Amino acid sequence: MTTETPRWFTSSYSNNGGNCVEVATNLAPSHGTVPVRDSKRPTGPVLDLPVPAFAAFVAGLKGGGFEGV
C-alpha cells in the first residue's frame, strides 16, 4: 500500500477563471487512475478515472471532439 498523495494541477490552457478541473497524474503509475476534481471545491468529491479513459478523454480534447458541447 502506498501513502502517495495527489499532486493537483490545472491545465496550462486554463485562464484561472475559476471554472477548471484539477488532475493528479502522479498517481497513474502506482494506482492506475487519474483523480479529477472541481477546482472550486477542493474538498469535494473526486472522480478516479482509469488511465485509458483519461487518455482517451485528453485525445478527444486535443482532436477537437468536444467543441460545441
C-alpha positions in Angstrom: 0.0 0.0 0.0 1.3 3.5 -0.8 0.9 6.7 1.1 1.5 8.8 -2.0 -0.8 11.8 -2.1 -2.2 13.5 -5.2 -0.3 16.5 -6.7 -3.1 18.5 -8.1 -2.7 20.9 -11.1 -4.8 22.6 -13.7 -4.1 22.8 -17.4 -1.7 25.4 -18.7 -4.5 26.4 -21.0 -6.7 27.3 -18.1 -7.3 31.1 -17.8 -7.8 30.8 -14.0 -11.4 31.9 -14.3 -12.4 29.5 -11.6 -14.2 27.0 -13.9 -11.5 24.4 -14.1 -10.8 20.8 -13.2 -7.7 19.7 -11.5 -6.0 16.4 -12.1 -3.3 14.4 -10.3 -1.4 12.4 -12.9 1.3 11.4 -10.4 -0.9 8.6 -9.2 -1.3 7.0 -12.6 1.7 4.6 -12.4 1.1 3.4 -8.9 -2.8 3.4 -8.8 -3.7 3.0 -12.5 -6.1 6.0 -12.1 -6.1 9.7 -12.7 -8.0 11.6 -10.0 -10.1 14.6 -11.2 -11.8 17.2 -9.1 -13.5 20.6 -9.4 -11.0 23.4 -8.7 -13.8 25.4 -6.9 -14.4 22.5 -4.5 -11.0 21.1 -3.5 -12.5 19.2 -0.6 -15.4 17.9 -2.7 -15.8 14.6 -4.5 -13.0 13.2 -6.6 -13.6 11.1 -9.8 -10.9 8.4 -10.3 -10.6 7.8 -14.0 -8.8 4.7 -15.3 -5.7 5.7 -17.2 -7.0 4.5 -20.6 -10.3 6.5 -20.1 -8.4 9.7 -19.1 -6.0 9.2 -22.1 -9.0 8.9 -24.5 -10.6 12.0 -23.0 -7.4 14.0 -23.5 -7.0 12.7 -27.0 -10.6 13.8 -27.7 -9.9 17.3 -26.4 -6.8 17.6 -28.5 -8.7 16.4 -31.5 -11.5 18.9 -31.1 -14.0 16.2 -30.4 -15.9 18.3 -27.7 -16.3 21.6 -29.5 -19.8 22.9 -29.2 -20.7 20.7 -26.3 
